[in-house]
C-alpha cells in the first residue's frame, strides 16, 4: 500500500475519523506544520519574479529553499508519528502473564515511549521554524497573497501547540525523571514567547489586508 502522504487528502481524513489508532493527533499536527511550510512556499513563488518585489527577490529565494526543506521534514513526520504509535501499541500488547513477561513488557513500553516523545518534540521544533519562516513571508511577501502568510503562521501555531500536547501525554507515562525533565525543558524553550510572536505576525498581516 502506498504511503498515506501519497494518497488523496480524503483518504487521510477518512482514516483520521475512523476507529483506527493511526493516524491521530500527532500526524494531524505534522500535517498542520507541513501545510504552513507549503503556504510559505506559495507566498515565495507568487512574489519571486515580480518587478515590484525585486529588492526582496534574493530573500524570497532563500526563504523558498528553507520552506521546501521544512515541508519535506514535516511531511515525513506524519508517517513517523504513525509508525511510533503503532510501536507503542505493539509494546502494550506484549504478554504479561509471568513476572519475566511483565518486566520485559514494561521495559519495552518505556523504551518506545521515549521515541514517542521525540517525534512530537521534533514536530514542535519544526512548527516553530515554520512560524519563523511565516514571519518573513508576512514581512516581505507579495501583498496579493499576504493573507496566505497569515494562514501559514496560524497553521504552524496549531501544529506546534498540538505537538506539545503529545509530548506532555507521553512524558506523563514515562518513569525516567531525568529524560522527562530534559524533554519538557526542551519543549518549554520551543514554546517560549510563541503566543506573542504568533499574535504579532497575525496582526501585522491583518494591517496589510
N, C-alpha and C positions, 0 to 999 in steps of 0.2 A: 504494500500500500504506500502511496506517495506521502511525503511529509505534509503535515497539516498546513504549513506555510505555502505549499504549492497548490492547495485546494481552494475552491471558492470561499468567499467570506461567509456565505450562508452555511457552509459545512462547519466552519469553526463555531458559529453562533448556535447551530443545532446541537453540536456536541457540548458546548458550554451550558446550554439549557437542559441537557439530559441528566439522567441519574448517574452517569459515569463520573468517576472521581477526577478524571482529567479530560480536557483542560479545565482549570479552575481559576481562582482569583490571581494566582501568580502569573499564569500565562496571559491573562487579561491585562495585568499591569505592564508586562513586557510589550504587549501589543499597543497599549496606550503610548508607551515611550517610542515605539517604532513609528507610530503614526505622527508623533511630534517631530521626529527626525525627518520623516518624509515631507512634512509640511514646510520645514525649514528649507529643504532641498527645492521644493516648489517655489518658494519665495526667491531663492537664489536664481533658479532657472528663468524666472519671469522678470528678473532685474538685470541679469548679465546680458550684455549686448545692446542695451538701451542707451542712446547718447546722453539722455538726461541724467543717468547714473554712472557715467564714465569714471568719475572720480572715486567711486567705491567698487569698481569692477574687480580689482585685484583682491579686495577684501571679501567680496562675494564668491569669487572663485575658490578662495581658501576656505570659506565657510561651507561651500558646497562639498568640498572634499571631506571635511570633517563630519558633516551631517550624513553623508553616504556611508562612511565607515561606521558611524554610530548606528545608523539604521540596520546595517548588517548585524552588528553586535546584538542589538535588542531583538531582532528577528530570531536570531539563534537562541536567545534566552526564552523565547516562547516554548520551544521544544525542550530546552534544558530543564525548565520548571516541571514540565510533564514527566520527563524521564526520572527526575529525582523524587517526585512524589510517588511514582509507581514503585520506586525502590523502597520508599518509606512503607508503603502498603505491603510490600513483599516481606519486609522485616517484621512488621506486626503480625503477619500471617505465619511466621515460623512456629514450629511446635513448642509447647510449653508444659509438657506432661511431667518430665523429670526435672530435678534441680539443675542438672547439667544443661538441659534444653532451655530452661528459664534463664540461666546465666548467659548462654550463647545468644538467645533472643534479645535480652536486654542490651548486651554489648552491641549487637548488630543495629538495633534501633538507635542507640546513642550515636553510633558512628555515622549512620545515614542522615540523622537529624542535623548533624554538623554541616553536611553537604547541603541539606535542605535549607539551612540558614545562609550559606554562602551564595546560593543562587539569587534569592531576592535581594540580598545585600548588593550583589553585582548589578542587579536591575535598578536598585535605588541609586547607585552611583552613576549609572548610565543615564537615568532620567534626570538627575541633577545636571549632568553635562548637556542634556537636551534643553533644559531650562536656560542654561548659559548661552547656548547657540541661538535659541529663540530670541534672546535679548538683542543679539547682534542683528538678527533678521528684522526685528522690530525697529531698530535704530537706523538701519541702512537700506532696508529693502524698499522696493517699489511701493508707492502709496496705493497702487491699484490692487495689491494683494496684502496690504498691511494687516487686514483682519485675519488672514491665514497665519500670520506670525503670532497673533493673539491666541488663535485656536491651538497653535503648536505649544505655546507655553502652558496653556491650561491642560492639554493632553499629557504633557510631560509631568506637570504637577500632580495630576490624578494618578499617573503611573508611579511616581515617587512615593506618594502617601500610601498607595495600595501595596507597594512592595514592602514598605516599612511595617505594615500590619502583618505581613507574612514572616518578617524577621522576628517580630515580637511573639507570634504564636509558636514559632519553632523553638526559640530560645527558652520559652516558658516550660518546655518539656525536657530541656537538657539538664544534666546533673553535674556538668563541669563548670563551676562558678567562674573560673578564670577565662574560659572560652566565651562564656556568656557575657561577662563584663567587657571583654575586648570587642566583641561584635556589636554590643549595644553602644559602646563608646564610639566605634566607627560610624554607626548609624546616626548618632547624635551630631557628629561633625558634618555629615552629609546634609542633615536636616536643618542645621543652624542657619537662621535668618532667611530660610527659604520662603516662608509665608510672606514676609515683607517684600522680598525680591520679586516674587510672582505678582503680587498686587501692584507693585510699581510698574512692572512691564505691562500688565493688563491696562492700567490707567494710561500709560504712555501710548499704547495702541489706540485706546478709546479716543484720546485727544486728536489723533490723526485721521479719524474717520470722517 
